[in-house]
Amino acid sequence: MKRILSFIAILSVVFYMTSPAHAQVGLKKLGQSTMNFLQVSVSPNASAFGDAYTAVGTGAEAMFYNPAALAETDAKFDAVFTTTQWIADIQYVAGAIAWNMGTVGTIGLSYLGVDYGDIYGTSLLESSAAGADNLGYIDNGLIDNVGSYAIGLAYSRFISSQFLMGGSVRLVSQQLGESVLATGPTTNEAQKLVFDFGLKYYPGFKSFRFGMSIRNFGTSVKYEEITAQLPLVFAIGAAIDLMDFISPDDSKTHSLLLSSEFSHPNNYTERVNVGLGYSLMNLIKVSAGYQSNLDFGGLSAGFGITPSISDKQVEISYSYSQFDVFENVNRFALKLSF
């Protein structure tokens, strides 16, 4: 176990020292990454916790946050389907399914799709060609072939009774329509393989656990003459059930989970997220969270119900995220374990 902890510490130091943002202390690298749809949280459970979910998420939905926790499901199959009503009429749809193969490990498939709604294209005019309205551009109408998706394959297993490790590979694609250049029309489309890696460890102190993940690791993307990085994120978090201290005898009936997380993205400064969730008899749960260092919003809350139907566990969840300038964000999810 000492070797495992040493490996975690070394990996954390190496990532921090090699991160592009390490040499740019205090600099917000706004607009320096592409395919940023990969950073949008798609799970209402995670959003309700303020995205402090690296040490909390389990089963199929963990593929979007920490693939190590994919193996933490008692069911043979675990599936989740989510929809996110994002700002500016953007719609996210995501789904994942996990197959628990026992001591062999757990494999999972995931999908994320983005509908950007109606996008209108324009072409610039030379000043001599501008009309009386002096707009300086021509409206080219709706642009076809605009959207994004990611398809992933993940694997996770228990290395020991306290330590989990997992990873995933995803095919990520983004289509940004067509541009008309002097050399003719060109299609702005890019595809990349991105990798996620995660660890989760229970040191043996009550229900305390911590997790670490590296998400969206891959090579840069080039559109025409501009090259940009993927939105690489390093996150480390910890969580514990406060009922272990408040009323240990009721810990099987009530749960009051506290989670905190530090995230280090390559396109912004560091963030600290916190979340608190209460669960009653594993049937009803409510959560609230806060994300620090955001340009807008930060507060979120949600609830879920988890009835059992014909020996199958069903979970219906919802979350609400506050946005100061844009429309507030709603997320819905349906989870099945069988």
C-alpha positions as CSV (number, residue, x, y, z in Angstrom):
1,M,0.0,0.0,0.0
2,K,2.9,2.3,0.6
3,R,4.0,1.8,-3.0
4,I,0.5,2.8,-4.2
5,L,0.4,6.0,-2.1
6,S,3.9,6.8,-3.3
7,F,2.8,6.3,-6.9
8,I,-0.2,8.6,-6.3
9,A,2.1,11.3,-4.9
10,I,4.6,11.1,-7.7
11,L,1.9,11.2,-10.4
12,S,0.4,14.3,-8.8
13,V,3.7,16.1,-8.7
14,V,4.7,15.1,-12.2
15,F,1.3,16.3,-13.6
16,Y,1.5,19.6,-11.7
17,M,5.1,20.3,-12.8
18,T,4.4,19.5,-16.5
19,S,1.1,21.3,-16.7
20,P,1.2,24.2,-19.2
21,A,-0.5,26.4,-16.6
22,H,2.2,25.8,-14.0
23,A,4.6,28.3,-15.6
24,Q,1.8,30.9,-15.8
25,V,0.9,31.6,-12.2
26,G,-2.1,33.9,-11.9
27,L,-2.8,33.9,-15.6
28,K,-6.3,33.0,-16.7
29,K,-5.8,31.2,-20.0
30,L,-9.2,32.2,-21.4
31,G,-10.0,31.0,-24.9
32,Q,-6.9,28.8,-25.0
33,S,-8.6,25.4,-25.4
34,T,-11.1,23.8,-27.8
35,M,-13.7,21.1,-27.5
36,N,-14.8,22.7,-24.2
37,F,-18.1,20.8,-24.3
38,L,-16.0,18.0,-22.6
39,Q,-15.9,20.2,-19.4
40,V,-19.7,20.5,-19.0
41,S,-21.1,18.4,-16.2
42,V,-23.8,16.1,-17.4
43,S,-24.9,14.4,-14.2
44,P,-27.5,16.1,-11.9
45,N,-26.0,14.2,-9.0
46,A,-22.6,15.7,-9.6
47,S,-23.9,19.1,-10.4
48,A,-26.0,19.1,-7.2
49,F,-22.7,18.4,-5.3
50,G,-21.1,21.5,-6.9
51,D,-19.2,19.0,-9.1
52,A,-17.2,17.9,-6.1
53,Y,-17.7,14.4,-7.4
54,T,-14.3,12.8,-8.0
55,A,-14.5,11.0,-4.7
56,V,-18.3,10.5,-4.7
57,G,-19.5,9.1,-8.0
58,T,-19.9,5.4,-8.5
59,G,-21.0,3.0,-11.3
60,A,-21.8,4.1,-14.8
61,E,-22.0,7.8,-14.2
62,A,-18.5,7.8,-12.7
63,M,-17.1,7.4,-16.3
64,F,-17.7,11.2,-16.8
65,Y,-15.8,12.1,-13.6
66,N,-13.5,9.4,-12.2
67,P,-13.3,6.1,-14.2
68,A,-11.8,4.3,-11.2
69,A,-15.2,4.3,-9.5
70,L,-16.8,2.5,-12.4
71,A,-16.2,-0.8,-10.5
72,E,-18.2,0.4,-7.5
73,T,-21.5,-1.1,-8.3
74,D,-23.2,-4.2,-6.7
75,A,-25.4,-4.8,-9.7
76,K,-24.5,-6.8,-12.7
77,F,-25.4,-3.9,-15.0
78,D,-25.7,-0.3,-14.2
79,A,-27.0,2.3,-16.7
80,V,-27.6,6.0,-16.6
81,F,-29.2,8.4,-19.1
82,T,-29.1,12.2,-18.7
83,T,-30.1,15.4,-20.4
84,T,-28.9,18.9,-19.7
85,Q,-30.6,22.1,-20.8
86,W,-27.6,24.3,-21.1
87,I,-27.3,28.0,-21.9
88,A,-28.1,29.5,-25.3
89,D,-30.5,26.7,-26.2
90,I,-27.7,24.2,-26.2
91,Q,-28.8,20.6,-25.3
92,Y,-26.5,17.9,-23.9
93,V,-27.6,14.2,-24.0
94,A,-25.4,11.6,-22.3
95,G,-25.6,7.9,-21.5
96,A,-23.4,5.2,-20.0
97,I,-23.7,1.5,-19.1
98,A,-21.4,-0.6,-16.9
99,W,-21.0,-4.4,-16.9
100,N,-19.7,-5.8,-13.6
101,M,-17.6,-8.9,-14.3
102,G,-16.7,-9.6,-10.7
103,T,-13.1,-10.1,-9.9
104,V,-12.1,-9.5,-13.5
105,G,-13.2,-5.9,-13.3
106,T,-15.9,-3.7,-14.8
107,I,-16.1,-2.3,-18.3
108,G,-18.3,0.5,-19.5
109,L,-19.5,2.3,-22.6
110,S,-20.4,6.0,-22.6
111,Y,-21.8,8.5,-25.1
112,L,-22.1,12.3,-25.0
113,G,-23.8,14.3,-27.7
114,V,-24.3,18.1,-28.0
115,D,-27.0,19.9,-30.0
116,Y,-26.0,23.6,-30.5
117,G,-29.4,24.6,-31.9
118,D,-29.7,26.9,-34.8
119,I,-26.4,28.5,-35.8
120,Y,-26.4,31.2,-38.4
121,G,-23.4,32.0,-40.6
122,T,-22.2,35.3,-41.9
123,S,-19.6,36.5,-44.4
124,L,-17.6,39.8,-44.1
125,L,-17.9,42.4,-46.8
126,E,-15.3,44.9,-47.9
127,S,-16.0,48.4,-46.8
128,S,-16.6,49.4,-50.4
129,A,-19.3,46.7,-50.8
130,A,-21.2,47.5,-47.7
131,G,-24.8,48.7,-48.3
132,A,-26.7,51.6,-46.9
133,D,-27.4,49.7,-43.7
134,N,-23.6,49.5,-43.2
135,L,-23.8,46.1,-41.6
136,G,-20.6,45.0,-43.1
137,Y,-21.6,41.4,-43.5
138,I,-23.9,39.0,-45.4
139,D,-26.3,36.6,-43.6
140,N,-25.7,33.2,-45.1
141,G,-28.5,31.5,-43.2
142,L,-28.5,28.3,-41.1
143,I,-25.2,26.3,-41.0
144,D,-25.5,22.5,-41.4
145,N,-23.3,20.0,-39.7
146,V,-22.7,21.7,-36.4
147,G,-22.4,19.6,-33.3
148,S,-20.2,17.5,-31.0
149,Y,-20.1,14.0,-29.6
150,A,-17.8,11.7,-27.6
151,I,-17.9,7.8,-27.5
152,G,-15.9,6.1,-24.8
153,L,-14.8,2.7,-23.6
154,A,-13.7,2.4,-19.9
155,Y,-12.3,-0.3,-17.6
156,S,-11.9,-0.3,-13.8
157,R,-11.2,-2.9,-11.1
158,F,-10.4,-3.2,-7.4
159,I,-6.6,-3.6,-7.0
160,S,-7.3,-4.3,-3.3
161,S,-10.3,-4.1,-1.1
162,Q,-9.5,-0.4,-0.5
163,F,-7.9,0.7,-3.8
164,L,-9.5,1.1,-7.2
165,M,-7.9,2.1,-10.5
166,G,-9.5,2.8,-13.9
167,G,-9.2,4.5,-17.2
168,S,-11.0,5.2,-20.4
169,V,-10.4,6.1,-24.1
170,R,-12.9,8.3,-26.0
171,L,-13.3,9.2,-29.6
172,V,-14.2,12.9,-29.5
173,S,-15.5,14.8,-32.5
174,Q,-16.6,18.4,-33.1
175,Q,-18.1,19.8,-36.3
176,L,-18.2,23.6,-36.6
177,G,-19.7,24.0,-40.1
178,E,-18.0,25.2,-43.3
179,S,-15.9,28.3,-43.9
180,V,-15.3,30.0,-47.3
181,L,-11.7,30.9,-47.8
182,A,-9.8,32.4,-50.7
183,T,-8.8,28.8,-51.7
184,G,-12.4,27.6,-51.5
185,P,-14.7,26.1,-48.9
186,T,-13.3,24.2,-46.0
187,T,-15.0,22.0,-43.4
188,N,-14.1,22.7,-39.8
189,E,-14.2,19.2,-38.3
190,A,-11.8,17.5,-35.9
191,Q,-11.6,14.1,-34.3
192,K,-9.3,13.1,-31.5
193,L,-8.7,10.2,-29.1
194,V,-8.7,11.5,-25.5
195,F,-7.8,9.6,-22.4
196,D,-9.0,9.7,-18.8
197,F,-7.4,8.1,-15.8
198,G,-8.6,7.8,-12.2
199,L,-7.7,6.4,-8.7
200,K,-9.9,6.0,-5.6
201,Y,-8.7,4.9,-2.2
202,Y,-10.4,4.1,1.1
203,P,-7.7,4.4,3.9
204,G,-9.8,2.6,6.5
205,F,-10.9,5.6,8.6
206,K,-14.6,5.3,8.9
207,S,-16.2,6.2,5.5
208,F,-13.5,8.6,4.4
209,R,-12.3,8.2,0.8
210,F,-10.3,10.3,-1.7
211,G,-10.1,10.2,-5.5
212,M,-8.0,11.6,-8.2
213,S,-8.6,11.9,-11.9
214,I,-7.0,13.3,-15.0
215,R,-9.5,14.0,-17.8
216,N,-9.3,14.9,-21.4
217,F,-5.7,14.1,-22.0
218,G,-4.8,14.2,-25.7
219,T,-2.9,16.0,-28.4
220,S,-3.8,19.5,-29.7
221,V,-6.5,20.2,-32.3
222,K,-5.9,22.4,-35.3
223,Y,-8.7,24.3,-37.1
224,E,-7.4,26.1,-40.2
225,E,-4.4,28.1,-38.9
226,I,-5.2,27.9,-35.2
227,T,-4.0,25.2,-32.9
228,A,-5.5,24.7,-29.4
229,Q,-5.2,22.3,-26.5
230,L,-7.9,20.0,-25.2
231,P,-9.5,21.1,-21.9
232,L,-7.2,19.0,-19.7
233,V,-8.3,18.8,-16.0
234,F,-6.6,17.4,-13.0
235,A,-8.9,16.9,-10.0
236,I,-8.4,15.5,-6.5
237,G,-11.2,15.3,-4.0
238,A,-12.2,13.7,-0.6
239,A,-15.5,12.8,1.0
240,I,-16.8,11.4,4.3
241,D,-20.2,10.6,5.8
242,L,-20.7,13.0,8.7
243,M,-23.2,10.5,10.3
244,D,-20.1,8.6,11.3
245,F,-19.5,11.3,13.9
246,I,-23.1,12.6,14.6
247,S,-24.9,9.3,15.1
248,P,-22.9,6.2,14.1
249,D,-25.8,3.9,15.0
250,D,-28.1,5.5,12.4
251,S,-25.5,5.5,9.6
252,K,-27.4,2.8,7.8
253,T,-30.6,4.8,7.8
254,H,-29.3,8.3,7.3
255,S,-26.3,9.6,5.3
256,L,-24.9,13.1,5.4
257,L,-22.1,13.1,2.8
258,L,-19.6,16.0,2.7
259,S,-17.4,16.3,-0.3
260,S,-14.7,18.7,-1.4
261,E,-12.6,18.9,-4.5
262,F,-9.6,20.8,-6.0
263,S,-9.5,21.1,-9.8
264,H,-6.6,22.4,-11.9
265,P,-7.7,23.0,-15.5
266,N,-5.3,24.1,-18.2
267,N,-7.6,26.9,-19.5
268,Y,-8.4,28.7,-16.2
269,T,-7.1,29.2,-12.7
270,E,-7.7,26.6,-10.0
271,R,-11.1,25.9,-8.5
272,V,-12.3,24.5,-5.2
273,N,-15.8,22.9,-5.1
274,V,-17.8,21.7,-2.1
275,G,-21.0,19.7,-1.8
276,L,-23.2,18.3,0.9
277,G,-25.9,15.6,0.4
278,Y,-28.4,14.0,2.7
279,S,-30.0,10.5,2.0
280,L,-32.8,8.9,3.9
281,M,-32.9,5.1,3.8
282,N,-31.3,5.3,0.4
283,L,-34.8,6.2,-1.0
284,I,-34.7,10.0,-1.0
285,K,-31.8,12.3,-1.3
286,V,-31.2,16.1,-1.4
287,S,-27.9,17.8,-2.2
288,A,-26.4,21.3,-2.5
289,G,-23.1,22.5,-3.6
290,Y,-20.9,25.5,-4.6
291,Q,-18.2,26.0,-7.3
292,S,-15.7,28.7,-6.6
293,N,-13.8,30.9,-9.0
294,L,-16.6,31.0,-11.7
295,D,-17.3,34.1,-13.8
296,F,-21.0,33.5,-13.2
297,G,-23.1,31.5,-10.8
298,G,-21.7,28.8,-8.6
299,L,-24.6,27.6,-6.5
300,S,-26.4,24.4,-7.3
301,A,-28.9,22.0,-5.7
302,G,-30.8,18.9,-6.5
303,F,-32.8,15.9,-5.3
304,G,-33.5,12.3,-6.3
305,I,-35.7,9.4,-5.5
306,T,-34.5,5.7,-5.7
307,P,-37.4,3.3,-5.6
308,S,-37.0,-0.5,-6.2
309,I,-39.2,-1.9,-8.9
310,S,-39.2,-5.7,-9.5
311,D,-35.9,-6.2,-7.8
312,K,-34.4,-3.4,-10.0
313,Q,-33.0,-0.2,-8.5
314,V,-34.3,2.9,-10.2
315,E,-33.1,6.4,-9.6
316,I,-34.7,9.6,-10.9
317,S,-32.7,12.8,-10.2
318,Y,-32.8,16.5,-11.0
319,S,-30.5,19.4,-10.4
320,Y,-30.6,23.2,-10.7
321,S,-27.6,25.4,-11.3
322,Q,-27.6,29.2,-10.8
323,F,-26.2,31.3,-13.6
324,D,-26.0,35.1,-13.0
325,V,-26.1,36.3,-16.6
326,F,-27.4,33.4,-18.7
327,E,-30.5,31.2,-18.2
328,N,-30.3,28.8,-15.2
329,V,-29.3,25.3,-16.1
330,N,-31.5,22.2,-15.4
331,R,-30.4,18.6,-15.5
332,F,-32.4,15.3,-15.4
333,A,-31.3,11.7,-15.2
334,L,-32.7,8.2,-15.1
335,K,-30.5,5.4,-13.6
336,L,-31.2,1.7,-13.7
337,S,-29.3,-1.1,-11.8
338,F,-30.2,-4.7,-12.5
